C-alpha cells in the first residue's frame, strides 16, 4: 500500500514539474513575443515617421515650386492675352480700311525703303488687293521706280503674305514686303505700349 502511494506521489510530482516547466516555457514565449511585438511596433512607428517626413518634404517642395512658378505663369498668360488682344484689334482695324486707306498705309510703309529702290525696275506681287491698286501703292511709295509687271499671289503664298504687295527688283538684289501684316509687326514692336494703353487704358500692367 505504501508503494502505491509513493508511486502516486512520484507521478504527481512529475506532472507538477511538467506543468511548471510548461508555464516557464509559455512565459518565456510570451515575453519573447512581447519583445518582438514591441520592436515591430517601434519599427513601424519609425517607418511611419519617415514616410510622413518624406511626404511633408515633397509637399513643401511642390508648394514652393508652384509658388515660384505661378507669378511667371501668370505673367506669361497675361502677356499672351495682351498680345493676342492687340493683334486682334489691329486685324479688325485693318480689315475695316477702305482701299484708299490701305493705299495710304502701305505707300507710307514702302516709303521707308524708297532710297534703296531709286532708279530700279521692279516686279510686284500682290495679295488681297487688285493689280491696279497694287501698282498705285508702289508708285505712291516708291516714286521713280519702273514697274515691269504686277501679278497676284495665290493659295498659301497669299495667305502667308496677307493684304499688300511684295516688291523686288528685276535682278532680285532687293526685296521688300509692303503688307498690312508687316505694318502690324512694326507697330507691335515699336509702339506696343501705346497700343496697349489705347486698348486697355493707361493703368493696365504690362
C-alpha positions in Angstrom: 0.0 0.0 0.0 2.8 2.3 0.8 4.5 1.6 -2.6 1.3 2.6 -4.4 1.2 5.9 -2.5 4.8 6.5 -3.3 4.1 5.8 -6.9 1.2 8.3 -7.0 3.3 10.9 -5.2 6.0 10.5 -7.8 3.6 10.7 -10.7 2.0 13.8 -9.1 5.5 15.3 -8.7 6.3 14.6 -12.3 3.1 16.2 -13.5 3.7 19.3 -11.4 7.2 19.6 -12.7 6.0 19.3 -16.3 3.3 21.9 -15.6 5.9 24.2 -14.1 8.2 23.7 -17.0 5.4 24.3 -19.4 4.4 27.5 -17.6 8.0 28.8 -17.8 8.2 28.0 -21.5 4.9 29.8 -22.1 6.0 32.8 -20.0 9.3 32.9 -21.9 7.4 32.7 -25.2 5.1 35.4 -24.1 8.0 37.7 -23.2 9.7 36.9 -26.5 6.5 37.7 -28.4 6.0 40.9 -26.5 9.6 41.9 -27.2 9.2 41.1 -30.9 5.8 43.0 -31.0 7.4 46.0 -29.3 10.3 46.0 -31.7 7.9 45.7 -34.7 5.7 48.5 -33.3 8.8 50.7 -32.9 10.0 50.0 -36.4 6.5 50.6 -37.8 6.3 53.9 -36.0 9.7 54.9 -37.2 8.8 54.0 -40.8 5.6 55.9 -40.5 7.5 59.0 -39.2 9.9 58.7 -42.1 7.1 58.4 -44.6 5.3 61.4 -43.0 8.5 63.4 -43.1 9.2 62.5 -46.8 5.6 63.3 -47.7 5.8 66.7 -45.9 9.1 67.5 -47.6 7.7 66.6 -51.0 4.6 68.6 -50.3 6.6 71.6 -49.2 8.9 71.4 -52.2 5.9 71.2 -54.6 4.2 74.1 -52.9 7.4 76.1 -53.1 7.8 75.2 -56.8 4.2 76.2 -57.5 4.5 79.5 -55.6 7.7 80.2 -57.6 6.2 79.3 -61.0 2.7 80.8 -60.6 3.8 84.5 -60.9 5.8 83.7 -64.0 3.0 81.6 -65.5 0.6 84.4 -64.6 2.8 87.0 -66.4 3.1 84.8 -69.4 -0.6 84.3 -69.6 -1.3 88.0 -69.2 1.3 89.0 -71.8 -0.1 86.3 -74.2 -3.6 87.7 -73.7 -2.4 91.2 -74.2 -0.5 90.3 -77.3 -3.5 88.4 -78.8 -5.9 91.2 -77.9 -3.8 93.9 -79.5 -3.1 91.8 -82.6 -6.8 91.1 -82.9 -7.6 94.8 -82.6 -5.1 95.7 -85.3 -6.5 93.0 -87.6 -10.1 94.3 -87.1 -8.9 97.8 -87.8 -7.0 96.8 -91.0 -10.0 94.7 -92.2 -12.2 97.8 -91.9 -9.9 100.1 -94.0 -11.1 101.3 -97.4 -9.0 100.8 -100.5 -7.9 104.5 -100.2 -6.8 104.0 -96.6 -5.0 100.7 -97.5 -3.2 102.6 -100.3 -2.1 105.3 -97.9 -0.9 103.0 -95.2 1.0 100.7 -97.5 2.5 103.5 -99.5 3.8 105.0 -96.3 5.3 101.6 -95.4 7.1 101.4 -98.8 8.4 105.0 -98.5 10.7 103.8 -95.6 12.9 102.0 -98.2 12.5 104.5 -101.0 16.2 105.2 -101.3 17.0 101.5 -101.8 14.8 101.3 -104.9 15.5 104.6 -106.6 16.1 104.2 -110.3 15.3 100.5 -110.4 12.9 98.3 -112.3 10.7 96.2 -110.1 8.3 93.2 -110.2 5.3 93.5 -108.0 3.3 90.6 -106.4 0.0 91.5 -104.6 -2.4 89.7 -102.3 -5.8 90.7 -101.1 -5.9 93.7 -103.4 -6.3 94.0 -107.2 -3.4 94.7 -109.5 -4.4 98.3 -110.2 -4.4 99.2 -106.6 -1.1 97.4 -106.1 0.6 99.4 -108.8 -0.8 102.7 -107.4 0.6 101.8 -104.0 4.1 101.1 -105.4 4.1 104.3 -107.4 3.0 106.3 -104.4 5.5 104.8 -102.0 8.4 104.3 -104.4 8.3 107.2 -106.9 10.8 106.9 -109.7 10.8 103.1 -110.0 9.6 101.4 -113.1 7.0 98.7 -112.6 7.7 95.9 -115.1 4.8 93.6 -114.0 2.1 93.0 -111.4 0.9 89.5 -110.5 -1.4 88.1 -107.8 -0.2 85.6 -105.2 -2.4 82.6 -104.8 -3.0 79.9 -102.2 -0.7 79.5 -99.2 1.6 82.3 -100.5 -1.2 84.7 -100.5 -2.4 83.6 -97.0 1.1 84.0 -95.6 1.6 87.4 -97.2 -1.7 88.9 -96.1 -3.1 92.0 -97.7 -0.5 94.1 -99.6 2.4 94.0 -102.0 5.8 92.4 -102.3 8.3 94.4 -104.4 11.5 93.1 -105.8 14.0 94.4 -108.3 14.2 92.6 -111.6 17.7 91.4 -110.8 16.5 90.1 -107.4 19.0 92.1 -105.4 16.4 93.9 -103.3 13.0 92.8 -102.0 10.5 94.4 -99.6 7.2 93.2 -98.2 4.7 96.1 -98.0 1.8 94.3 -96.4 -0.6 95.0 -93.5 0.9 92.0 -91.7 4.3 93.7 -91.8 2.8 97.0 -90.7 1.2 95.2 -87.7 4.6 93.6 -86.8 6.3 97.0 -86.8 3.6 98.6 -84.7 3.7 95.8 -82.2 7.5 96.1 -81.9 7.9 99.8 -81.9 4.6 101.1 -80.4 3.3 98.2 -78.3 3.0 100.4 -75.2 0.9 103.0 -76.9 -1.3 100.2 -78.5 -1.9 98.5 -75.1 -2.7 101.8 -73.5 -5.1 102.7 -76.3 -6.8 99.3 -76.0 -6.9 98.8 -72.2 -6.2 102.2 -70.6 -3.1 103.8 -69.2 -3.3 101.9 -65.8 -3.0 98.5 -67.3 0.0 96.5 -66.0 2.3 95.2 -68.8 
